[in-house]
Amino acid sequence: MDRPIEIMVLDDEAIVGARLQPSLEKAGYTVESFVDSREALKRLREKHFDIVVTDLKMANVDGMEIHRFAKERSPDTVVIIITGFATVETAREALQSGVYDFIAKPFKISHLREVIEKAAASIAESRRKKGGEST
């Protein structure tokens, strides 16, 4: 049996995690939510997440730093940036640095779930290929 996709949700607005976590868990994902970027960074040191959904602008550690750290620890981690400060420049910078998607706030949960489902399908396919390889 495939292990569930593990997702970190990080946003300094508690309502974002409070709304996203139940929706994603209902879809079968394992989700941990954080409002403090330092706590999220600490957790990233302890655990691998398949997908990280992070706000861009936060106190202490911003979303791009979270992205870089997550990718250094695990290059296969998919990072999705959500932000209320979306500009063409920030979106371009994020996507060029390997962010999977860049979503402007306010967004519909259904739209973010679609992006996560697409990323999860890609992760599951990658796992199947790795599992099917003989050593």
N, C-alpha and C positions, 0 to 999 in steps of 0.2 A: 504494500500500500504506500502511495506517495505521501510524504510528509506535507503538512499544510504550508502554504506560503506565509512567511512571517513578515509583518509590516510594522514599521515604526512610523508614528504620526507625531510630528513636532510642530507646534504653533504656540506662540506666546499668548494667544487668545484661547482660553480654556474651552470656549464654545465650539471651536473647530474640532478638537479631539472628541469632545462630548457628543457631537453629531456624527462624526465619521466612524468612530470605533464601533458602535452598535451596528451600523449599516454594513461595515466590512466584515464584522464577525458573523453577521447573519448570512453573508455570502460565503462563509466557510474559511475565512482567513484568520490567522492568529495575529492579534493587534496589541501593541503597547503604545500608549499615548503619553506625551510629555509636553509641559508648558515651559520648562526651564532648559535652555539649550545646553547648559553645563551638565545637567543631569542626563540629558540625551547623549552627549558626548561620552560621559562615563559609561553609560549602558552600551554604546557602540564598542567600547574597549572590551567589554565582557561578552558580547553576543553578536553573532552574525544575523543580519536582517536581509531578507531577499529584496525588499522594497523599502525605501525611506521616502516618506512624504514630508517635506519640510518647508516652513515659511522662509522667505528670503531675508526679511529685515527683522532682527530680534536683538535684544540686549545681549551683551557678552560675546556670543558666538553666532555669526550669521549663517544663513542657509548654504552659501557657497563654501564656507569652511566645513560645515557638516558634510556637504557633498564630497569635498576633497578627502576628508578623513575617512568617510565610509568607503570610498573607492580605493584608498591606500590599503585599508584593512582587508577589503574583499572586492576585487575588481568586477566581480559579477553582480554586485549590488546595483539595483536600479534606483536612481534618485529622481524624484519628481518634485519640482519647485512650485509652491503656491505663493502668490504675493498680491498685496494690495498696491504695490509700487511697480507695476508692470510698465516697462518701456521697451521699445524695439531694441535699444542698446543692451539692456539687462537681459532680455530674452536671447539675443544673439550670443552674448558672452556666455550665458549659462549653457545653451545648446552646443556651442563650440567646445566647451570644456567637458562635454560628455553627459550632461543632464539629459535624462530620457524625455521629459516633457516639462513645459513651463506653462502654468495655468494662472490666469489673472483672477483675483477676487473682485467681486463676489462670483462664485462659481456654483453650479448645480452639483449636488452630491452625485447624481447620476452620471454627469460628465466625468468627474474624477474616477468614479467606479469603472467606467468604460476604459479609461486609460490604464487603470490598475489591472483590469481583466486582460487587456492586451499584453501588458508587461508580464503578468502571471502566466499567460499561455506561452510566451516566449521562454520564460524560466522553466516551465514544465517540459517543454520540448528539449531544451538544453539538458535537463536532468535525464530525460529518456535516452538521448544520444550518448551521454556520458555513461549511463548505466548499461547501455547496449554494446559499448566498446569492449573488446577483449584485451587483456593485458599480457 
